[in-house]
Amino acid sequence: MTSTSIPNQLVILFCSLVLCQFSWAQEDSPTPPETPEVLGPGIISLPDRPEFCATISRDRKTVYIVIEHGDWQSMESYKWNEGKWTGPYELFGDPQLTAQDPYLADDEAKLFFITRARGNADIAFMERDADGNYNSPKFLPDPINTEHNEYYVSITTDGDIAFSSDRKGGYDIFM
């Protein structure tokens, strides 16, 4: 993915739409705008920095985004605290350990993402500890991760996993 392939405006629109669907959020969480607008200008959304692939907590108080750094990506979180966004809080990523496509599990105990840490694209996750911090990444086992590329994980409340993989030649959805 190049830094010009996803305009920041598209990402902001997506984030705004995601924010709008969480009507069960607490009163002290950020209020979704009536029309899409830049999320956290100057804090989350920075000029000349491509942000993409976002997921947000159910209470709208934590957003997880991916930052494009040219040939690699990192994942950061931002927290809503006392009426404003704070952060960044670096979660994962460096030139050898990229991170893409964060997906927060329904119970928010695990944060799934895609990484090329082992060469090909694999699905990994970090579990939240008792203090609310995420531990070191773990990879989903075979037969989910293979020597091929796996992307775009989605998990049901029952734990069923859907993802995309090119293990049969072209990309298909697997469950």
N, C-alpha and C positions, 0 to 999 in steps of 0.2 A: 504494500500500500504506500503510495506516495503522499506527501503532505498536501498535495493539491487535489487529491481525489475526492475528499469529502469537505465541502465548504462548512466553515464554522456555523453559518446561519442555519444550515440543515440540522446540525447537531443541536443547536439551541432550540430549534423548533421541536425536535424529538424530545429533548429534555422537558420542555414546557408542556408538551402533550402528556408525557409520562407523569409529570407532577399533577396534572389536572385529574387523573383517574383515581387518586387516593383521597377519597372523601371522608374516610374514617380517621384521618390524622388528628392529632391533638391540637388544641387551640394555639399553643405557643410555637407551632411549626410554621414554616413559610407558607404564605397564601399563594396559590397558583394565580397567575395573571389571567385576565379575561381574554387577552390575545397574546400569542407567543412573543416573548421578549428574551433578551440575552440573560442567561442564568449567571448570577454572581459576577457582574462586570468588574474587572480589575482584580478579582480574587480567583474565581473558577475560570471564567472566560477571559483570557489575556490576549492583547493584540499580538499578531505575528506568531501565535502558537496554536497549532491545530489540536483541538480537543475533540474526541469522538468516543463512541461506544460507552454509553452511560447506563447506570442502573441506580435506583434510589430506594432507600429504606421505606417501609410502609408508613412510618410517621413523618416522612419527608425531611427528616433532620440530618440525614447523611446521604451524600451523593458520591458515587464511585465513577471515575472517568479514566479514560486512557489518553495519554499525551503522546503525540507523534514526535519522534526525534530523528527523522530521516529514515535510517535503515532499521530502527528498533523503536519499541514502545514501552512506556512505563504506566503503572496504574497508581492513582492517587485517590484519596478521599478528602472530602470537605464536610464540615459539621456546622449545623445551624445552632448558634449559641447566643443567647441574649439579643435576639433580633437581627443577627447578621451571620453571614457565612465566614467560617474560620478555616484555616489550613494553608497550604496543603499538608496532608499526612501521607507520606510515601508508603506504599504498600508492597510494591514489587516491580522489578524491572531494571535492567541495565543492558548494555550492548550484547551480552551473552544470554541474558534471561529476559526475553521480551514478555509483555503481557498485553492481551487483547480481550475484547468482548466479555466484560464482567457480567456475572449473573448472580444475583443474591437469592439464596434459597428462601422458600416461603417462610421458614421459621427464623431466617436471618442468622442462623448459626454457622453457615458455610457460605463463602464467597467463591464461586466458580469462575474460571477464566481460561483463556487459551494462551499457551506459551510454546515457544520454540526452544526451550532450554535443552532438549535432547535432540535437536536438529530439525525434526518435522513438527508440525503443529499438533499439540496434545492438549487434552482437557485436564486441568489441575484444579485444586481447591485449597483454601485455607480455612481452618476452623477457628471460631472465636473462643477464646479462653474465658475463665470466670471474671476477669477484669475487663472484658470487652475488646481485647486486643487479638489480632489474628496471628496464628502461629505460622511456622514454615510451610511452604507449599508441599502438597502431596499430589501424586498423579492418580487418576482413575486407572484401575487395572485393565489388563487384557480381559475380555475381548473388546472393550470400548476403545482404549488407545491401542493403536497398532503401529506398524512401521510406515503407515500412510498418514495423511493429514486428517485431523478431526477438528471440527469447528462448531460454533453456535449452539452451545449446550442449553437445554431447557429441561427443567425437572418438575414433575407433578408433585402434588402434596403427598401422594403415596410413595414417592421416590422413584417413579419410572423416569428414565432418562431418554430424551430425544436429542439427536445431534446430527450434524452433516459430516460425511466422510467421502474421500475419493478412493476408498479401498477396492471398489469395483471398476475403476477406470475414471469415470466422471463423478461429480459430486451427487450424492443421494442422501436422503434422510433415513436415519436408522433409529430404531427404538428397541 
